[in-house]
Amino acid sequence: MSAPDPLSEWSQTVSTAFPHLSRPQARVLALWSYGMVLAKACGITLVAAALALQLGCKEASLVQRLREWCYAAPDKKGAHRREVEVPLCFAPLLCWLLSWWPIQEPRLALALDATTLSDRLTVLAISVLYRGCALPVAWKVVRAGAKGAWQPIWKDLLTRLHGCIPPHFLVVVMSDRGLYAPWLYQQIVGLGWHPFLRINQQGNVRPVQVNTFCPLSTLVPKPGSGWCGEVVCFSEPKSRLHCTLLARWEEGYKESWLVVTDLAPAQAQVMWYGMRSWIEQGFKDYKRGGWQWHQTKMTDPARAERLWLAMAVATLWVVSVGGEADASLPVSTLDALPATHIARRTRQSASRPRLLSCFARGLVAIIGALIRGDGLVLGRFLPEPWPTGTPDYRKARGPLSAQPALEMAG
């Protein structure tokens, strides 16, 4: 009996995950994401060429199908063509991810950040942080430099995800200093989630047991110092925030982390914020490190949003497979060495360094299975423990140094 066709299996998987899409829409979404994995690129020419070899059909016909999937309805041929409404796909996408998430791990870390494509487009994205990677689950593409506030965009993206996460989950939402705003803090709290937002050192703070304000910078004045407690942050009445402040300045780092949250001091650790930098790795996977999106010639934001949907589906697939493989690797070989071995005395960290990202490992595993004729490989998510210590500063200067809000990662 012959094995099922991997592309047909993947099409069925995608169709099940997005039941609101028509059969043709789900089929082309599966073609896009499957072809991206084969080509390790999102360029339509490469994707069509890879699929043509798999399907034994003409590249030109595939190019037309893939191109029209990104179009709005008026730009398509035919009287009954419909466009893909990307915002309606955010909830199913996150539900798909959570269906592969272990029920015994009811914690989720989300990150908000923006990335640019040259001087043409800006993407505002919310991603799930997982094993050094970031999986986009909601986004909005706007023209770079376009006038208008981002506040309604972020609120809409967060709200669209709210009903997908079980209420018993601990959901922490992270952002860097460039995105901090009182309304963002309140929006996250209003959804029943927990803000974990980094703030600048400028401004004043007052611990709840103290009557006078002091500069934020005095809480952790030098490397090696730390502080946490309930505070009133910012002395200006219109900006005051009653919250928990987590502060830490690690040795070897350029400056401190100052993070505000509504979690009690005993419930949170400032080192969790180290996961926020994974969203920058996610942007790298979308660009030079993975799907090569930085090479796209797209200028229309709506078309770019549809292409991002295909990349998000491909990323979910690849990272789930790579993360499962990563979780099966041995944590350390030190236990097999004698107690006096030099490797035990000179190791920098108790954690195992990740030599290959889950994104890259997933690509290798999927392509390897297809070459061997093993059929479609699907994965699952096996989150690792949240960090309790800072990484080696020589390998992680980025998240601790001053960075612009629109840094182009990768």
Contacts in CASP RR format, 6 or more apart in sequence:
PFRMAT RR
TARGET T0000
AUTHOR 0000-0000-0000
METHOD contacts of the structure
MODEL  1
MSAPDPLSEWSQTVSTAFPHLSRPQARVLALWSYGMVLAKACGITLVAAA
LALQLGCKEASLVQRLREWCYAAPDKKGAHRREVEVPLCFAPLLCWLLSW
WPIQEPRLALALDATTLSDRLTVLAISVLYRGCALPVAWKVVRAGAKGAW
QPIWKDLLTRLHGCIPPHFLVVVMSDRGLYAPWLYQQIVGLGWHPFLRIN
QQGNVRPVQVNTFCPLSTLVPKPGSGWCGEVVCFSEPKSRLHCTLLARWE
EGYKESWLVVTDLAPAQAQVMWYGMRSWIEQGFKDYKRGGWQWHQTKMTD
PARAERLWLAMAVATLWVVSVGGEADASLPVSTLDALPATHIARRTRQSA
SRPRLLSCFARGLVAIIGALIRGDGLVLGRFLPEPWPTGTPDYRKARGPL
SAQPALEMAG
3 373 0 8 1.000
3 375 0 8 1.000
4 375 0 8 1.000
4 376 0 8 1.000
6 34 0 8 1.000
6 370 0 8 1.000
6 375 0 8 1.000
6 376 0 8 1.000
7 30 0 8 1.000
7 31 0 8 1.000
7 34 0 8 1.000
7 54 0 8 1.000
7 55 0 8 1.000
9 375 0 8 1.000
9 376 0 8 1.000
10 30 0 8 1.000
10 33 0 8 1.000
10 34 0 8 1.000
10 317 0 8 1.000
10 376 0 8 1.000
11 26 0 8 1.000
11 27 0 8 1.000
11 30 0 8 1.000
11 31 0 8 1.000
13 30 0 8 1.000
13 376 0 8 1.000
13 378 0 8 1.000
14 26 0 8 1.000
14 29 0 8 1.000
14 30 0 8 1.000
14 33 0 8 1.000
14 313 0 8 1.000
15 21 0 8 1.000
15 23 0 8 1.000
15 26 0 8 1.000
15 27 0 8 1.000
15 30 0 8 1.000
17 92 0 8 1.000
17 93 0 8 1.000
17 95 0 8 1.000
17 96 0 8 1.000
17 313 0 8 1.000
18 25 0 8 1.000
18 26 0 8 1.000
18 29 0 8 1.000
18 89 0 8 1.000
18 92 0 8 1.000
18 93 0 8 1.000
19 92 0 8 1.000
20 88 0 8 1.000
20 89 0 8 1.000
20 92 0 8 1.000
21 29 0 8 1.000
21 84 0 8 1.000
21 89 0 8 1.000
22 82 0 8 1.000
25 69 0 8 1.000
25 82 0 8 1.000
25 84 0 8 1.000
28 65 0 8 1.000
28 66 0 8 1.000
28 69 0 8 1.000
29 69 0 8 1.000
29 84 0 8 1.000
29 309 0 8 1.000
29 310 0 8 1.000
29 313 0 8 1.000
31 47 0 8 1.000
31 51 0 8 1.000
31 62 0 8 1.000
31 65 0 8 1.000
31 66 0 8 1.000
32 47 0 8 1.000
32 66 0 8 1.000
32 69 0 8 1.000
32 307 0 8 1.000
32 310 0 8 1.000
32 313 0 8 1.000
32 314 0 8 1.000
33 310 0 8 1.000
33 311 0 8 1.000
33 313 0 8 1.000
33 314 0 8 1.000
33 317 0 8 1.000
34 51 0 8 1.000
34 54 0 8 1.000
34 314 0 8 1.000
35 47 0 8 1.000
35 50 0 8 1.000
35 51 0 8 1.000
35 54 0 8 1.000
35 314 0 8 1.000
36 42 0 8 1.000
36 47 0 8 1.000
36 291 0 8 1.000
36 310 0 8 1.000
36 311 0 8 1.000
36 314 0 8 1.000
37 314 0 8 1.000
37 317 0 8 1.000
37 318 0 8 1.000
37 363 0 8 1.000
37 366 0 8 1.000
37 367 0 8 1.000
38 47 0 8 1.000
38 50 0 8 1.000
38 51 0 8 1.000
38 54 0 8 1.000
38 367 0 8 1.000
38 370 0 8 1.000
39 46 0 8 1.000
39 47 0 8 1.000
39 49 0 8 1.000
39 50 0 8 1.000
40 290 0 8 1.000
40 291 0 8 1.000
40 292 0 8 1.000
40 363 0 8 1.000
41 47 0 8 1.000
41 290 0 8 1.000
41 291 0 8 1.000
41 292 0 8 1.000
42 291 0 8 1.000
42 292 0 8 1.000
42 293 0 8 1.000
42 296 0 8 1.000
42 307 0 8 1.000
42 310 0 8 1.000
42 311 0 8 1.000
43 292 0 8 1.000
43 295 0 8 1.000
43 296 0 8 1.000
44 63 0 8 1.000
44 66 0 8 1.000
44 67 0 8 1.000
45 59 0 8 1.000
45 63 0 8 1.000
47 62 0 8 1.000
47 66 0 8 1.000
48 59 0 8 1.000
48 62 0 8 1.000
48 63 0 8 1.000
48 66 0 8 1.000
49 59 0 8 1.000
51 62 0 8 1.000
52 58 0 8 1.000
52 59 0 8 1.000
52 62 0 8 1.000
55 62 0 8 1.000
68 75 0 8 1.000
68 76 0 8 1.000
68 77 0 8 1.000
68 81 0 8 1.000
69 84 0 8 1.000
69 306 0 8 1.000
69 310 0 8 1.000
70 303 0 8 1.000
70 306 0 8 1.000
70 307 0 8 1.000
71 83 0 8 1.000
71 303 0 8 1.000
72 83 0 8 1.000
72 302 0 8 1.000
72 303 0 8 1.000
73 81 0 8 1.000
73 82 0 8 1.000
73 83 0 8 1.000
76 83 0 8 1.000
84 306 0 8 1.000
84 309 0 8 1.000
86 302 0 8 1.000
86 305 0 8 1.000
86 306 0 8 1.000
86 308 0 8 1.000
86 309 0 8 1.000
87 138 0 8 1.000
87 156 0 8 1.000
87 160 0 8 1.000
89 309 0 8 1.000
90 137 0 8 1.000
90 138 0 8 1.000
90 157 0 8 1.000
90 160 0 8 1.000
90 161 0 8 1.000
91 160 0 8 1.000
91 161 0 8 1.000
91 163 0 8 1.000
91 164 0 8 1.000
93 137 0 8 1.000
93 138 0 8 1.000
93 309 0 8 1.000
93 312 0 8 1.000
93 313 0 8 1.000
93 316 0 8 1.000
94 128 0 8 1.000
94 137 0 8 1.000
94 138 0 8 1.000
94 161 0 8 1.000
94 164 0 8 1.000
94 165 0 8 1.000
95 164 0 8 1.000
96 316 0 8 1.000
97 128 0 8 1.000
97 135 0 8 1.000
97 137 0 8 1.000
97 316 0 8 1.000
97 381 0 8 1.000
98 164 0 8 1.000
98 165 0 8 1.000
98 166 0 8 1.000
100 320 0 8 1.000
100 379 0 8 1.000
100 380 0 8 1.000
100 381 0 8 1.000
101 108 0 8 1.000
101 380 0 8 1.000
101 381 0 8 1.000
101 383 0 8 1.000
102 380 0 8 1.000
102 381 0 8 1.000
102 382 0 8 1.000
102 383 0 8 1.000
105 383 0 8 1.000
106 166 0 8 1.000
106 168 0 8 1.000
106 169 0 8 1.000
106 170 0 8 1.000
107 169 0 8 1.000
107 170 0 8 1.000
107 171 0 8 1.000
107 172 0 8 1.000
107 383 0 8 1.000
107 386 0 8 1.000
108 128 0 8 1.000
108 165 0 8 1.000
108 169 0 8 1.000
108 170 0 8 1.000
108 171 0 8 1.000
108 172 0 8 1.000
109 128 0 8 1.000
109 129 0 8 1.000
109 171 0 8 1.000
109 172 0 8 1.000
109 174 0 8 1.000
109 272 0 8 1.000
109 275 0 8 1.000
109 386 0 8 1.000
110 126 0 8 1.000
110 127 0 8 1.000
110 128 0 8 1.000
110 129 0 8 1.000
110 137 0 8 1.000
110 161 0 8 1.000
110 171 0 8 1.000
110 172 0 8 1.000
110 173 0 8 1.000
110 174 0 8 1.000
110 193 0 8 1.000
111 126 0 8 1.000
111 127 0 8 1.000
111 129 0 8 1.000
111 134 0 8 1.000
111 173 0 8 1.000
111 174 0 8 1.000
111 175 0 8 1.000
111 275 0 8 1.000
111 276 0 8 1.000
111 278 0 8 1.000
111 279 0 8 1.000
112 124 0 8 1.000
112 125 0 8 1.000
112 126 0 8 1.000
112 154 0 8 1.000
112 173 0 8 1.000
112 174 0 8 1.000
112 175 0 8 1.000
112 179 0 8 1.000
112 184 0 8 1.000
113 125 0 8 1.000
113 127 0 8 1.000
113 175 0 8 1.000
113 176 0 8 1.000
113 179 0 8 1.000
113 276 0 8 1.000
113 279 0 8 1.000
113 280 0 8 1.000
113 283 0 8 1.000
113 405 0 8 1.000
114 122 0 8 1.000
114 123 0 8 1.000
114 124 0 8 1.000
114 125 0 8 1.000
114 150 0 8 1.000
114 179 0 8 1.000
114 405 0 8 1.000
114 406 0 8 1.000
115 122 0 8 1.000
115 123 0 8 1.000
115 125 0 8 1.000
115 283 0 8 1.000
115 286 0 8 1.000
115 406 0 8 1.000
115 407 0 8 1.000
115 408 0 8 1.000
115 409 0 8 1.000
116 122 0 8 1.000
116 123 0 8 1.000
116 144 0 8 1.000
116 406 0 8 1.000
116 408 0 8 1.000
117 123 0 8 1.000
117 144 0 8 1.000
117 293 0 8 1.000
117 294 0 8 1.000
117 296 0 8 1.000
117 298 0 8 1.000
117 304 0 8 1.000
118 144 0 8 1.000
118 294 0 8 1.000
119 144 0 8 1.000
120 143 0 8 1.000
120 144 0 8 1.000
120 298 0 8 1.000
120 299 0 8 1.000
121 141 0 8 1.000
121 142 0 8 1.000
121 143 0 8 1.000
121 144 0 8 1.000
121 298 0 8 1.000
121 299 0 8 1.000
121 301 0 8 1.000
121 304 0 8 1.000
122 141 0 8 1.000
122 142 0 8 1.000
122 143 0 8 1.000
122 144 0 8 1.000
122 145 0 8 1.000
122 146 0 8 1.000
122 406 0 8 1.000
123 139 0 8 1.000
123 140 0 8 1.000
123 141 0 8 1.000
123 304 0 8 1.000
123 308 0 8 1.000
124 139 0 8 1.000
124 140 0 8 1.000
124 141 0 8 1.000
124 142 0 8 1.000
124 150 0 8 1.000
124 153 0 8 1.000
124 154 0 8 1.000
124 157 0 8 1.000
125 136 0 8 1.000
125 138 0 8 1.000
125 139 0 8 1.000
125 279 0 8 1.000
125 283 0 8 1.000
126 136 0 8 1.000
126 137 0 8 1.000
126 138 0 8 1.000
126 139 0 8 1.000
126 157 0 8 1.000
126 158 0 8 1.000
126 161 0 8 1.000
127 134 0 8 1.000
127 135 0 8 1.000
127 136 0 8 1.000
127 137 0 8 1.000
127 278 0 8 1.000
127 279 0 8 1.000
127 282 0 8 1.000
128 134 0 8 1.000
128 135 0 8 1.000
128 137 0 8 1.000
129 174 0 8 1.000
129 275 0 8 1.000
129 276 0 8 1.000
129 278 0 8 1.000
129 279 0 8 1.000
130 278 0 8 1.000
130 319 0 8 1.000
130 323 0 8 1.000
130 358 0 8 1.000
130 381 0 8 1.000
130 383 0 8 1.000
131 319 0 8 1.000
131 323 0 8 1.000
131 326 0 8 1.000
131 327 0 8 1.000
131 354 0 8 1.000
131 358 0 8 1.000
131 383 0 8 1.000
131 384 0 8 1.000
132 275 0 8 1.000
132 278 0 8 1.000
132 281 0 8 1.000
132 354 0 8 1.000
132 357 0 8 1.000
132 358 0 8 1.000
133 278 0 8 1.000
133 281 0 8 1.000
133 282 0 8 1.000
133 285 0 8 1.000
133 315 0 8 1.000
133 319 0 8 1.000
133 357 0 8 1.000
133 358 0 8 1.000
133 359 0 8 1.000
134 278 0 8 1.000
134 279 0 8 1.000
134 280 0 8 1.000
134 281 0 8 1.000
134 282 0 8 1.000
134 283 0 8 1.000
134 285 0 8 1.000
135 312 0 8 1.000
135 315 0 8 1.000
135 316 0 8 1.000
135 319 0 8 1.000
136 282 0 8 1.000
136 286 0 8 1.000
136 308 0 8 1.000
136 311 0 8 1.000
136 312 0 8 1.000
136 315 0 8 1.000
137 161 0 8 1.000
137 312 0 8 1.000
138 157 0 8 1.000
138 158 0 8 1.000
138 160 0 8 1.000
138 161 0 8 1.000
139 157 0 8 1.000
139 305 0 8 1.000
139 308 0 8 1.000
139 312 0 8 1.000
140 153 0 8 1.000
140 156 0 8 1.000
140 157 0 8 1.000
140 305 0 8 1.000
141 301 0 8 1.000
141 302 0 8 1.000
141 304 0 8 1.000
141 305 0 8 1.000
141 308 0 8 1.000
142 153 0 8 1.000
142 301 0 8 1.000
143 301 0 8 1.000
151 181 0 8 1.000
151 183 0 8 1.000
151 184 0 8 1.000
154 179 0 8 1.000
154 184 0 8 1.000
154 187 0 8 1.000
155 183 0 8 1.000
155 187 0 8 1.000
158 173 0 8 1.000
158 187 0 8 1.000
158 188 0 8 1.000
158 191 0 8 1.000
159 191 0 8 1.000
162 191 0 8 1.000
165 171 0 8 1.000
170 194 0 8 1.000
171 192 0 8 1.000
171 193 0 8 1.000
171 194 0 8 1.000
172 193 0 8 1.000
172 194 0 8 1.000
172 196 0 8 1.000
172 261 0 8 1.000
172 263 0 8 1.000
172 268 0 8 1.000
172 272 0 8 1.000
173 188 0 8 1.000
173 193 0 8 1.000
173 194 0 8 1.000
173 195 0 8 1.000
173 196 0 8 1.000
173 197 0 8 1.000
174 196 0 8 1.000
174 197 0 8 1.000
174 198 0 8 1.000
174 272 0 8 1.000
174 273 0 8 1.000
174 275 0 8 1.000
174 276 0 8 1.000
175 184 0 8 1.000
175 197 0 8 1.000
175 198 0 8 1.000
175 276 0 8 1.000
176 198 0 8 1.000
176 276 0 8 1.000
176 399 0 8 1.000
176 403 0 8 1.000
176 405 0 8 1.000
177 198 0 8 1.000
177 199 0 8 1.000
177 200 0 8 1.000
177 405 0 8 1.000
178 404 0 8 1.000
178 405 0 8 1.000
179 197 0 8 1.000
179 405 0 8 1.000
180 197 0 8 1.000
180 198 0 8 1.000
180 199 0 8 1.000
180 200 0 8 1.000
180 260 0 8 1.000
182 239 0 8 1.000
182 241 0 8 1.000
184 195 0 8 1.000
184 197 0 8 1.000
185 195 0 8 1.000
185 197 0 8 1.000
185 241 0 8 1.000
185 243 0 8 1.000
185 260 0 8 1.000
185 262 0 8 1.000
188 194 0 8 1.000
188 195 0 8 1.000
189 195 0 8 1.000
189 262 0 8 1.000
194 261 0 8 1.000
194 262 0 8 1.000
194 263 0 8 1.000
194 268 0 8 1.000
195 260 0 8 1.000
195 261 0 8 1.000
195 262 0 8 1.000
196 259 0 8 1.000
196 261 0 8 1.000
196 268 0 8 1.000
196 272 0 8 1.000
196 273 0 8 1.000
196 276 0 8 1.000
197 259 0 8 1.000
197 260 0 8 1.000
197 261 0 8 1.000
198 257 0 8 1.000
198 258 0 8 1.000
198 259 0 8 1.000
198 273 0 8 1.000
198 276 0 8 1.000
199 216 0 8 1.000
199 233 0 8 1.000
199 258 0 8 1.000
199 259 0 8 1.000
199 260 0 8 1.000
200 216 0 8 1.000
200 258 0 8 1.000
201 215 0 8 1.000
201 216 0 8 1.000
201 217 0 8 1.000
201 255 0 8 1.000
201 256 0 8 1.000
201 258 0 8 1.000
202 216 0 8 1.000
203 215 0 8 1.000
203 216 0 8 1.000
203 234 0 8 1.000
203 235 0 8 1.000
204 213 0 8 1.000
204 214 0 8 1.000
204 215 0 8 1.000
204 216 0 8 1.000
204 234 0 8 1.000
204 235 0 8 1.000
205 213 0 8 1.000
205 214 0 8 1.000
205 215 0 8 1.000
205 216 0 8 1.000
205 219 0 8 1.000
205 231 0 8 1.000
205 232 0 8 1.000
205 233 0 8 1.000
205 234 0 8 1.000
205 245 0 8 1.000
206 212 0 8 1.000
206 213 0 8 1.000
206 214 0 8 1.000
206 231 0 8 1.000
206 232 0 8 1.000
206 235 0 8 1.000
207 229 0 8 1.000
207 230 0 8 1.000
207 231 0 8 1.000
208 229 0 8 1.000
208 230 0 8 1.000
208 231 0 8 1.000
208 232 0 8 1.000
213 232 0 8 1.000
213 235 0 8 1.000
216 233 0 8 1.000
216 258 0 8 1.000
219 225 0 8 1.000
219 226 0 8 1.000
219 227 0 8 1.000
219 245 0 8 1.000
219 247 0 8 1.000
219 258 0 8 1.000
220 226 0 8 1.000
220 227 0 8 1.000
220 247 0 8 1.000
220 248 0 8 1.000
220 249 0 8 1.000
220 256 0 8 1.000
220 258 0 8 1.000
222 249 0 8 1.000
223 249 0 8 1.000
223 250 0 8 1.000
223 251 0 8 1.000
223 252 0 8 1.000
223 253 0 8 1.000
224 248 0 8 1.000
224 249 0 8 1.000
224 250 0 8 1.000
224 251 0 8 1.000
225 248 0 8 1.000
225 249 0 8 1.000
226 247 0 8 1.000
226 248 0 8 1.000
226 249 0 8 1.000
226 256 0 8 1.000
227 245 0 8 1.000
227 247 0 8 1.000
227 248 0 8 1.000
228 244 0 8 1.000
228 245 0 8 1.000
228 246 0 8 1.000
228 247 0 8 1.000
228 265 0 8 1.000
228 270 0 8 1.000
229 244 0 8 1.000
229 245 0 8 1.000
229 246 0 8 1.000
229 265 0 8 1.000
230 242 0 8 1.000
230 243 0 8 1.000
230 244 0 8 1.000
230 245 0 8 1.000
230 264 0 8 1.000
230 265 0 8 1.000
231 242 0 8 1.000
231 243 0 8 1.000
231 244 0 8 1.000
231 245 0 8 1.000
232 240 0 8 1.000
232 241 0 8 1.000
232 242 0 8 1.000
233 240 0 8 1.000
233 241 0 8 1.000
233 242 0 8 1.000
233 243 0 8 1.000
233 245 0 8 1.000
233 260 0 8 1.000
234 240 0 8 1.000
234 241 0 8 1.000
241 260 0 8 1.000
243 260 0 8 1.000
243 261 0 8 1.000
243 262 0 8 1.000
244 260 0 8 1.000
244 261 0 8 1.000
244 262 0 8 1.000
244 263 0 8 1.000
244 264 0 8 1.000
244 265 0 8 1.000
244 268 0 8 1.000
245 258 0 8 1.000
245 259 0 8 1.000
245 260 0 8 1.000
246 257 0 8 1.000
246 258 0 8 1.000
246 259 0 8 1.000
246 260 0 8 1.000
246 261 0 8 1.000
246 265 0 8 1.000
246 268 0 8 1.000
246 269 0 8 1.000
246 270 0 8 1.000
246 273 0 8 1.000
247 256 0 8 1.000
247 257 0 8 1.000
247 258 0 8 1.000
247 259 0 8 1.000
247 270 0 8 1.000
248 256 0 8 1.000
248 257 0 8 1.000
248 270 0 8 1.000
248 271 0 8 1.000
248 390 0 8 1.000
249 255 0 8 1.000
249 256 0 8 1.000
249 257 0 8 1.000
250 390 0 8 1.000
250 393 0 8 1.000
250 400 0 8 1.000
251 393 0 8 1.000
252 393 0 8 1.000
253 390 0 8 1.000
253 393 0 8 1.000
253 397 0 8 1.000
253 400 0 8 1.000
254 397 0 8 1.000
254 400 0 8 1.000
254 401 0 8 1.000
254 402 0 8 1.000
255 400 0 8 1.000
255 401 0 8 1.000
255 402 0 8 1.000
257 270 0 8 1.000
257 273 0 8 1.000
257 400 0 8 1.000
259 270 0 8 1.000
259 273 0 8 1.000
261 268 0 8 1.000
269 386 0 8 1.000
269 387 0 8 1.000
269 388 0 8 1.000
271 386 0 8 1.000
271 387 0 8 1.000
271 388 0 8 1.000
271 389 0 8 1.000
271 390 0 8 1.000
272 386 0 8 1.000
272 387 0 8 1.000
273 399 0 8 1.000
274 387 0 8 1.000
274 390 0 8 1.000
274 391 0 8 1.000
274 396 0 8 1.000
274 399 0 8 1.000
275 386 0 8 1.000
275 387 0 8 1.000
276 399 0 8 1.000
277 396 0 8 1.000
277 398 0 8 1.000
277 399 0 8 1.000
279 409 0 8 1.000
280 399 0 8 1.000
280 407 0 8 1.000
280 409 0 8 1.000
280 410 0 8 1.000
281 357 0 8 1.000
281 409 0 8 1.000
282 315 0 8 1.000
282 359 0 8 1.000
282 409 0 8 1.000
283 408 0 8 1.000
283 409 0 8 1.000
283 410 0 8 1.000
284 290 0 8 1.000
284 409 0 8 1.000
284 410 0 8 1.000
285 291 0 8 1.000
285 315 0 8 1.000
285 357 0 8 1.000
285 359 0 8 1.000
286 293 0 8 1.000
286 311 0 8 1.000
286 315 0 8 1.000
287 293 0 8 1.000
287 294 0 8 1.000
287 408 0 8 1.000
287 409 0 8 1.000
287 410 0 8 1.000
288 294 0 8 1.000
288 410 0 8 1.000
289 359 0 8 1.000
289 410 0 8 1.000
290 359 0 8 1.000
291 311 0 8 1.000
291 314 0 8 1.000
291 315 0 8 1.000
293 307 0 8 1.000
293 311 0 8 1.000
296 304 0 8 1.000
296 307 0 8 1.000
298 304 0 8 1.000
298 307 0 8 1.000
315 359 0 8 1.000
317 366 0 8 1.000
317 378 0 8 1.000
317 379 0 8 1.000
318 359 0 8 1.000
318 362 0 8 1.000
318 363 0 8 1.000
318 366 0 8 1.000
319 358 0 8 1.000
319 359 0 8 1.000
319 362 0 8 1.000
320 378 0 8 1.000
320 379 0 8 1.000
320 380 0 8 1.000
320 381 0 8 1.000
321 361 0 8 1.000
321 362 0 8 1.000
321 365 0 8 1.000
321 366 0 8 1.000
321 377 0 8 1.000
321 378 0 8 1.000
321 379 0 8 1.000
322 358 0 8 1.000
322 359 0 8 1.000
322 361 0 8 1.000
322 362 0 8 1.000
322 365 0 8 1.000
322 379 0 8 1.000
323 358 0 8 1.000
323 361 0 8 1.000
323 362 0 8 1.000
323 379 0 8 1.000
323 381 0 8 1.000
323 382 0 8 1.000
324 379 0 8 1.000
324 380 0 8 1.000
324 381 0 8 1.000
324 382 0 8 1.000
325 358 0 8 1.000
325 361 0 8 1.000
325 362 0 8 1.000
325 365 0 8 1.000
326 354 0 8 1.000
326 356 0 8 1.000
326 358 0 8 1.000
326 361 0 8 1.000
327 382 0 8 1.000
327 384 0 8 1.000
329 352 0 8 1.000
330 352 0 8 1.000
331 352 0 8 1.000
332 350 0 8 1.000
332 352 0 8 1.000
334 341 0 8 1.000
334 343 0 8 1.000
334 344 0 8 1.000
334 347 0 8 1.000
337 343 0 8 1.000
337 344 0 8 1.000
348 392 0 8 1.000
349 391 0 8 1.000
349 392 0 8 1.000
356 364 0 8 1.000
365 377 0 8 1.000
366 377 0 8 1.000
368 374 0 8 1.000
369 375 0 8 1.000
369 376 0 8 1.000
369 377 0 8 1.000
390 396 0 8 1.000
393 400 0 8 1.000
END
